[in-house]
């Protein structure tokens, strides 16, 4: 039997599955224990000690294609995506679960690389993996690998993506469209002009000091559907309009160039290491200073404000005297982006 790729026996609950767990998966996620019962015990559940606060839970499936892309891989994406969903709700991540679905024949070297990437993110955050599961499907029944992650966080004050108030500044924490465009370029096999890479990164270290100010009124990570979808969702939920200055939106030339080449708006393409914030207008400079003090927020910009007019809509000021509605995308123009 070959020992360098996944077989159906790796998901069958026997010796091979135990070896996969003990030799290849568990050693990567032993940063600290979750509580009386954690990952090491391999019990039917984990016990997580939570400090006072509101518990926030999020879950996500990851089916990105290709699983390796410039700037990251599906392991990085799975860990960061779940952590970021907690962060934009004001929740400090305290535990993560991970379930793997693998195709028979998937290389074990690739699996190790993916797990190492996820473990590096969790290690940076001192975040324990407390539970997981592994299943194997036959050849041709799955495209390599799918990962489900569930995150548990604790928030002293929950932030909603529907919390915008008229007059609030709208801030984006960095250039948009990089993840989607980098992934698409890798998928299509053409050169990456300007060293285009995914922006995938965990947002909690950037968010922690900003949330402590109490100046953030709303937050959302612009994943599927990109900035356009995030802004429209925030406007609809808050029943306010959002006016955005197109020239203020941070956008790298390489992202703009790939978008023009393919006829895809960078504003509709996913980011995996950015956030859109609503900020008290009287404290926006304080928030910008904190964001720009962190590497992930050095290019944070105010891109617009919440307005009373056009509730539920996003108005884009083109900077040349034109104004138009920035519509909600029908869907992400790049499938299997995360």
C-alpha positions in Angstrom: 0.0 0.0 0.0 1.3 3.4 -0.9 2.0 5.6 2.1 2.3 9.0 0.4 -1.3 9.7 -0.4 -4.8 9.4 1.1 -6.7 6.1 0.8 -10.3 5.4 1.8 -8.9 3.5 4.9 -7.6 6.9 6.2 -11.3 7.8 6.9 -12.5 4.4 8.1 -11.9 4.7 11.8 -9.1 2.1 12.0 -5.3 2.0 12.4 -4.6 4.1 9.3 -6.9 6.8 10.5 -5.4 6.7 14.0 -1.9 7.0 12.5 -3.0 9.9 10.3 -4.3 11.7 13.4 -1.5 10.9 15.8 1.4 11.3 13.3 0.3 14.0 11.0 -2.6 16.1 12.3 -2.5 16.3 16.1 1.2 17.3 16.5 0.6 20.5 14.5 -2.1 21.9 16.8 -0.7 21.4 20.4 -0.2 25.1 21.2 -2.1 24.9 24.5 -5.0 23.0 26.0 -8.6 24.0 25.8 -9.6 23.0 29.3 -10.2 19.8 31.2 -10.8 18.0 27.9 -9.1 19.1 24.7 -7.8 17.8 21.4 -5.2 15.4 23.0 -7.9 13.3 24.7 -9.7 12.6 21.4 -13.0 12.4 23.3 -16.4 13.0 21.7 -16.2 16.7 22.5 -14.0 19.4 24.0 -14.4 21.6 27.1 -13.5 25.3 26.5 -13.1 27.7 29.4 -14.7 31.0 28.5 -14.3 34.3 30.4 -17.3 36.5 31.0 -18.9 37.9 27.9 -21.1 37.0 25.0 -20.2 33.8 23.1 -20.0 34.2 19.3 -20.0 31.1 17.1 -19.3 30.9 13.4 -18.8 28.1 10.9 -17.6 28.0 7.3 -16.8 25.5 4.5 -13.7 26.0 2.3 -13.5 24.6 -1.2 -11.0 27.0 -2.8 -9.6 26.1 -6.2 -6.6 25.8 -6.5 -5.9 24.8 -2.9 -2.4 26.5 -3.2 -2.3 30.1 -4.4 0.1 33.0 -4.3 0.1 34.2 -0.7 -1.5 31.2 1.0 -3.4 28.0 0.7 -6.7 26.4 1.8 -5.2 25.8 5.3 -4.3 29.5 5.8 -7.7 30.5 4.3 -9.7 28.1 6.6 -8.1 29.4 9.8 -8.1 33.1 8.8 -11.6 33.1 7.4 -13.1 31.8 10.6 -11.0 34.0 12.9 -12.0 37.0 10.8 -15.7 36.3 11.0 -15.3 36.4 14.8 -13.1 39.5 14.7 -15.6 41.6 12.7 -18.2 40.8 15.4 -15.9 42.1 18.1 -15.2 38.6 19.4 -11.8 37.4 20.6 -11.2 34.0 19.2 -10.8 31.3 21.9 -11.2 28.0 20.1 -11.4 26.4 16.7 -12.6 23.1 15.3 -11.6 21.7 11.9 -13.2 18.9 9.8 -11.4 17.6 6.7 -13.0 15.9 3.7 -10.3 14.3 1.5 -10.3 12.6 -1.8 -8.7 9.2 -2.2 -5.3 9.8 -3.8 -4.8 13.3 -2.3 -1.0 13.6 -1.6 -0.1 13.4 2.1 2.7 15.9 1.5 0.1 18.4 0.3 -2.1 17.7 3.4 0.9 18.3 5.7 1.6 21.6 4.0 -2.0 22.7 4.4 -2.2 21.7 8.0 1.1 23.4 8.7 -0.3 26.6 7.3 -3.4 26.4 9.4 -1.3 25.6 12.5 0.9 28.7 11.9 -2.1 31.0 12.0 -3.4 29.4 15.2 0.0 29.5 16.7 0.3 33.2 16.0 -3.0 33.8 17.8 -2.3 31.2 20.6 -5.7 29.7 19.5 -6.3 26.0 20.3 -7.8 23.6 17.9 -10.1 21.7 20.2 -12.0 19.2 18.0 -12.1 17.8 14.5 -13.1 15.1 12.1 -11.7 13.4 9.0 -13.6 11.7 6.2 -12.3 10.2 2.9 -14.3 10.0 -0.4 -13.5 8.0 -3.4 -11.5 9.2 -6.4 -13.5 11.5 -8.5 -16.1 12.1 -5.8 -14.4 15.2 -4.5 -12.0 17.8 -5.9 -9.0 17.1 -3.6 -9.9 18.6 -0.3 -12.6 20.5 1.6 -12.3 22.0 5.0 -14.9 23.0 7.5 -13.9 25.2 10.5 -16.0 26.4 13.4 -14.8 29.2 15.6 -15.8 30.2 19.1 -15.2 33.7 20.4 -16.1 35.9 23.3 -17.1 39.6 22.9 -17.5 42.2 25.6 -19.5 44.2 23.0 -20.8 42.5 19.9 -20.4 44.5 16.7 -23.1 44.1 14.0 -22.6 44.7 10.3 -26.0 46.6 10.5 -24.9 49.2 13.0 -24.1 52.1 10.7 -25.5 55.5 11.7 -26.0 58.6 9.6 -22.8 60.5 9.6 -20.5 57.6 10.4 -17.3 57.4 8.4 -16.8 54.2 6.3 -13.2 52.9 6.5 -11.6 50.1 4.6 -8.5 48.6 6.3 -6.4 48.1 3.1 -6.4 47.6 -0.7 -9.3 45.5 -2.0 -9.6 42.7 -4.5 -6.2 41.1 -4.0 -7.3 37.6 -2.9 -9.8 37.1 -5.7 -7.6 38.4 -8.5 -4.5 36.5 -7.3 -6.5 33.3 -7.1 -8.0 33.8 -10.6 -4.6 34.6 -12.1 -3.2 31.4 -10.5 -6.2 29.4 -11.7 -5.9 30.6 -15.3 -2.1 30.2 -15.4 -1.0 33.6 -16.5 1.7 35.8 -15.0 1.1 37.8 -11.9 1.9 41.4 -12.8 3.4 43.3 -9.9 3.7 40.3 -7.6 0.0 40.0 -7.0 -0.7 37.9 -3.9 -3.7 37.0 -1.8 -4.3 39.3 1.2 -5.3 36.4 3.4 -4.4 37.2 7.0 -5.9 37.0 10.5 -7.6 40.3 11.5 -7.8 39.9 15.2 -4.4 41.4 16.1 -5.3 44.5 14.0 -8.8 44.7 15.5 -8.0 44.3 19.2 -6.9 47.9 19.9 -9.4 49.4 17.6 -12.4 47.7 19.2 -11.1 48.8 22.6 -11.8 52.4 21.6 -15.6 51.8 21.4 -15.6 54.0 18.2 -16.5 51.2 15.8 -20.2 51.1 15.1 -20.3 48.4 12.4 -17.9 45.9 10.8 -17.8 43.4 7.9 -15.2 41.4 6.1 -15.6 41.8 2.3 -15.3 38.2 1.2 -17.6 36.8 -1.4 -19.0 39.6 -3.5 -16.1 41.9 -2.4 -16.4 45.5 -1.3 -19.6 46.0 -3.3 -21.5 43.3 -1.6 -20.2 44.3 1.9 -21.3 47.9 1.5 -24.7 47.0 0.1 -25.4 44.6 3.0 -24.3 47.1 5.6 -26.5 49.8 4.0 -29.6 47.5 3.7 -29.3 46.3 7.3 -28.8 49.7 8.8 -31.4 51.3 6.5 -29.0 54.1 5.6 -27.4 55.2 2.4 -23.6 55.0 1.9 -21.8 57.5 -0.2 -18.4 56.3 -1.5 -15.6 58.2 -3.2 -14.2 55.9 -5.9 -10.8 57.6 -5.9 -10.5 57.0 -2.1 -10.8 53.2 -2.4 -7.3 51.7 -2.1 -6.6 49.5 -5.1 -3.2 48.1 -6.3 -2.4 48.7 -10.0 -1.9 44.9 -10.5 -5.5 44.3 -9.3 -6.8 47.0 -11.5 -4.9 45.6 -14.5 -6.1 42.0 -14.1 -9.7 43.3 -13.6 -9.5 45.3 -16.8 -8.0 42.4 -18.7 -10.7 40.0 -17.6 -13.6 42.5 -17.5 -14.1 41.9 -13.7 -14.6 44.8 -11.3 -12.1 44.6 -8.4 -14.9 46.0 -6.2 -16.8 42.7 -6.6 -13.9 40.3 -5.9 -13.2 38.7 -2.5 -10.8 40.0 0.1 -9.6 37.6 2.9 -7.5 40.0 5.0 -9.5 43.2 4.9 -12.5 44.7 6.8 -15.0 47.5 6.2 -15.7 49.6 9.4 -18.3 52.1 10.4 -16.6 54.6 12.7 -17.8 57.5 14.9 -16.9 60.5 12.8 -15.5 62.4 15.8 -13.0 59.6 16.4 -12.1 58.5 12.9 -8.5 59.9 13.1 -7.9 58.0 16.3 -9.1 54.8 14.6 -7.0 55.4 11.5 -3.9 55.9 13.6 -4.4 52.6 15.4 -5.1 50.8 12.1 -2.0 52.3 10.4 0.2 51.3 13.3 -0.3 47.6 12.3 1.2 46.1 9.1 -2.3 44.9 7.9 -3.7 48.4 8.3 -1.0 50.7 6.9 -3.1 51.6 3.9 -6.4 52.0 5.7 -8.5 54.8 4.2 -11.8 56.6 4.8 -13.7 55.8 1.6 -17.1 57.4 2.4 -19.8 58.0 4.9 -23.3 56.9 5.9 -26.0 59.3 4.7 -29.8 59.7 5.2 -30.5 59.8 1.5 -31.0 56.6 -0.6 -31.5 54.2 2.4 -30.3 50.7 1.6 -28.3 51.9 -1.5 -24.6 52.6 -2.1 -23.8 55.7 -4.2 -20.4 55.8 -5.9 -18.9 59.2 -6.7 -16.7 58.7 -9.7 -14.6 61.8 -9.1 -15.3 63.2 -12.5 -18.7 64.7 -11.8 -20.5 61.4 -12.1 -22.5 59.5 -9.5 -24.0 56.1 -9.8 -25.4 53.3 -7.7 -22.9 50.6 -6.8 -25.2 47.6 -7.0 -25.1 44.4 -5.1 -23.4 41.7 -7.2 -25.5 38.8 -8.3 -22.7 36.6 -7.1 -18.9 36.5 -6.8 -17.6 36.6 -10.4 -14.8 34.2 -9.4 -16.3 30.8 -8.2 -14.7 28.7 -5.5 -12.8 31.7 -4.1 -12.8 30.5 -0.5 
